[in-house]
Amino acid sequence: MPIITSVRLVVTIFIFCVSMPPLALAGDAENTTLTAIEGVLVGHAQSKERPTGCTVVLFPGGAVSGVDVRGGAPGTREIALLNPVATVQKVHAVVMSGGSAFGLDAATGVVRFLEEKQIGFPTSAGRVPIVTAAVLFDLPVGGKPHIRPDAAMGYIAAREASSTEVTQGSVGAGAGATVGKLLGGQRAMKGGIGSWAIRLEDGTIVAALVAVNTVGNIVDPKTGKPIAGCLTEDRRSIVDVGEVIRHRRGRTSFSGENTTLGLVVTNATLNQSQATKVAQMAQDGLARAITPAHTPVDGDTVYAAATGSHESQADLLTLGALAAEAMSEAILRAVQNAEGVAGILSVKELNKGRTNQ
């Protein structure tokens, strides 16, 4: 090949390569969700017939866990095992599910999946998976309340669980979640699943996963402004729930039909008492982003878990404070990533409508 032709070829290849956008290499994008913590797997499953589903967090190696329940109408499974005085100190899965009390059945499928994998608390009769669960109320969404998460759906979510970045929005337990039901479902907006992870310089990670389904509004703690919630009659803006509560008479609509479910996980080492304290402090993040929170008509429940996979230098105060921060950010991301369903407006649709006005 002539020298001139060779030079031209090299120059052409160089120009082509320079003009191409940079390739996104695996691992370049930092995972900012719960699965940023090594050994934590998350899976979603939802119905094709109506908006409802479940989300499963697996800890194959077990995780020391605590819980804090502040809502007045919770629906839970295996909560007593998380008491610091209990014999069993670790759980192998946390299940969040729609379907109200019926949705607790999803945990049965997760137990079956873990049993097949021989994951569980060792006993003389074999390993018994420790699976705790909590549910939210989404039965009216989509008009087919007889369709709700069951054991088969829980099994699918567990089988699909992976360490990839958590999908957020209208998936899993967030599929039928709604927010702002103070004046009834026709004025509500779409809730969903959200997640956020915070990393410290020493490698400590504190991350949150939350299914947002509220009677109140979702508020950005940085600005104090509502970003989702109870809509005005023309469905163009969000009402001030404080004003509604102060001046409205009678009971709230959709009594007992709410509940926000959260989980915070750290790679630090905690005992069960310390994990319980982190769960309590994480509730502060829920209260910062939801108003009102912890009401008599919801079952707000927050879990905390520690994998102990990292020798953290962070103390309990730091971990709890970060848990609250991660929780509030995860709540915002839940509604920001949600898609409207069954005539229920999403944040994306509301903002688009405002832009087009």
N, C-alpha and C positions, 0 to 999 in steps of 0.2 A: 504494500500500500504506500503511495507517495507520502512524503513527510508533510506536505501542505494539507493533504486530505486528512491525515491523522490528527494534525493540530486542530483542524476545523471540527472534527468529530469530538475531540476532547472538550473544546470550547462549547460546543452545542450541548453535550451532556452536563457540563458544569452549569450552564445557564438554566437548563431544565430543572436540575436539582435545586438550585438556589431559588427558583421561582415557585417551587412546590411548598405548600404549607407544611409546618413541622409535624411529624408523625406523633400520635399520642401513644406512648409506650405504656405497657402494662405496669401499673404501680405508680405512674406519674401523678394521677389524680388522687389526692388524699381523701380517704374515706372519712366522712364527717358524721357517720351514723353509728348505731349501737355495735355493729359488727366490726368496728375499728378495734374492738377489744378481742384479743386472740382467744380462741376457744368458744366464742359465742356465735350461735347460728340462729338465723331468723327466717321464718317461712310464713307465707300468707296463703289463704284459700278463701274463695268466696262463691256464692251461689250464682248461677247463670239465670235463675228465674226471678230473683228480686235482690235488691241491694242489702246484703248481709254477709257476714263472713267471720273468720277468726284469724288470729295471729299467734304464732307459737315461737317462743324463745327457748332454745335448747342449750343446756349446759352438760355436754356429754361427760365431762369430768366432775360434775357437781359444783355447786356454788353456795357458799354460806349466804343465807337470805333472811331478811326481815320484812315487815309490812306495817303500813299505817293506814287505817280505815277511818275516814272522817265524814263520809256521806251518811245520810240518815236511812238510806234504802239500799244497802249493798247486797250483791249476790256473789257468793264466793265458795271455793272448795279448798280444803286442806289449809285453811288459815291458822288453825290452832297449832299446827306443826311448826309454825314460824315463831312461836313464843320462845324467847331466849332460854326458858327452863325445859323445853322439850328435848327428848332424847335425840331425835334426828336433827342434825345441824345443817344439812345441805339439801337443796332441791336439784332436780334434773331438768325441769321445764317449768316455764310460766306461760299460761294460756290466757289470752284476752279474746273475748268472744262477744258477738252480738247475740240477739235472740232472747234476752232477759234470762230468767232461770232455766229455760229450755236449753240455752246455749252452753250450760255447764257440761252437757253431754260431750262436747268437743274434747274435753280433757280425757275421756275414756279412750278415744282414738289415739291420743298422744301416748297414753300409758301402754297401749298395745304395741305401738311402734317402738318404744324404748325397750319393752320386754323382748321383742324380736332381736334387738341389738344387744341384749344382755346388759343393759344399763339400768342401774338402780341401787337401792340400799341392800347390802348383803344380809340374807337371812338363811336359816337352816333349810328353807324350801326353795331357795333361789333368790335372785335379785328382784326387789320390788321398786319400780320407778316412783319417785316422789314428784308429783305433778300438782302444782297449785294453780288455781284458775279464778278469774273474776269476769263478770259479764256486764254489758251495758244494754240499755233498752233501745231497740230499733225496729220493733215489730210492725208499726204502722207504715214504715217507709216502703213504697212500692205496692201497697195494697194487698199483700198475700201473707198475713201474719202466721199462717201455718207452716211457712217455709222458714227454717232457722238452722243455724249450725248444729251438726250432729257429730257422732263419733267418726263417721266416714270422712267428714270435712276436716276434723282435727287430725286424723291420720294423714291426709293429703298435705296439710300444712306442715306437719312434722317431717314428712318425707321430702318436701320441697325446701326445707330449711337449709340455708347455706351461709357462708361467710362473706358473700358479696354485699355491696352497699344496699342498705334497706330501701325498698321501694316505698314511697310515701304518697299520701293522698287518700283517694277513695278505694282502698284495697283492704283485704283482711278484715279485722275488727272495725276498721274505719269505713267499710263499704256503705253501711247504712247510717253512719253517725251524723247527727245534725246539731247545730248550735243555735242559741237564741230563741228558745221555745217558751219564753215567759208569757207571750201573748198568743200561744198556739202554734201548731205545726205549719200553718199556712204562711206564717211570718218568719219561719226559721230559715237558716242558711246551712250549707253543707259543712260538716265536720270531716274528720279523717284521721289517718295515722301520720305521726310525725316523729322525727328522730334528730338528735344532735349530739355531737361528741366534743369534749374539751380535752386538750392535751397540755400537760405541763412539761417544762424543760427536762425534768428528770425521767420522763417516759410514763408518768402516771396518766391514766385516762379515766375520765368520768363521763358516761354517756347516758342518754335518756331515750326512751321509746314511749309514746303516749297515744292512746286512742281517745279523741276529743269528741264528747257528746254531752252538751251542756244545756241547762235552762237559761244561763246567762250569756253575756257577750264575751268575745275574745278581744283582749286589749293588749296593745303593744306596751310593755312596761317602760320602754325608753321614752315614749311620747305621751302615754296615758290616753291615747286615742283608740277607739274601737276599730278593729279591722274586719270583724265578722260578728254576726249576732242577729238580734231581733230587728226585722226590717220595718220601715214605715209602711203605711197603707199602700203607697204607690210603688213600694219595693225598689226605691232608688237610693235610699240611705238607711243608716242604722240608728235606731232610737237610743236615747239615754236611759238605760235600765234603772239607774238611780232615781230618775224622775218618775218612771213608771211605778217603781216600788213605793215611792213616797206618796203618790197621789192616787194610785189605783186601789179599788176596793175588791174584796173577794179573793178566793184562792187562785193560785197560778194554774194555768192550763197545763196539761200533760204532767200532772202530779206523779212523781215517782218514775218518770219516763226519760231519765237522763243518764248520768254517770260518766265520769272521765276516769280512765284506767291508765296508770303510769308504771314504768319500771326504770330504775336507774341502776347502772352496773359500773363497777370499777375493777381495774386489774390489781388494785391494792389488796392487802390482806386485812380482813376484818373478822371479828367474832360476831355471833348472832345478835348480841346486845348492841354492838356498834352499828351493824347493818340496820337494825331497827331505828336507831337514831338518825342515820343517813336518810332513811325513808321519811321520817318525820320532818327533817329539814327540807327534803325535796318537795314536800307539800307547800312550802312557801312559794316555790316557783309556780305551782298550780294556781295559788291564790293571786299571784302577781298578774297572771295572764288571763284569768277567768273571773268575771264579776257578775253575779255573786257566785262563790264557790262553797263547797261543803254544806250544801243546803239539806233540809229534810226530805227533798224530793229527788235526790241523787244518791249514788253509792260510791262517791269518789274514793278510790283506792290506789295507793302507791306502794310498790314493792321496791326493795333494794337488794342487790346481790353483789358479792365480791368473789372474783375468781382466784385471787392470790397469785396470779401468774407473774407479777412484777414486784420487785422490792422497792416499794414506794417510800419516798421521804415525806409525803404529805400526811398531816395529822388529821384527826377526825373532824375538827372544825373546818378545815380547808375542804375536805371531801364533801361534807354536807353543804357548804356554801356553793361549791361547784355543781352539786347535784341539783340545787334549786335553780341555778342559772341555766343548766342544760335542759331542765324540765320546761321552763318558760319558753325557751327558744324552740324546743321541739313542738310545743303547742302551737306556736305561730306557724311553723312549717307544715303542720298538719292541715290547717285551713288554707294556707297559701298554695298547697299542692293539690287540694281537692278539686274534683270535677263535679259539676252539677248533675243531679240525677232526679228522676221522677218529679220534675218541676221545681226542685229545690235549688235555689241559686247558690253559686259558688263565689268565692272572693274574686276569682279571675273574671267571672261574668259580670259581677257588680262593678269592678274597676273598668272593665271594657265599656260598660254602659255609661259610666261617668265620662269616659274619654270621648265617647261618640256624641255626648250631649252638646 
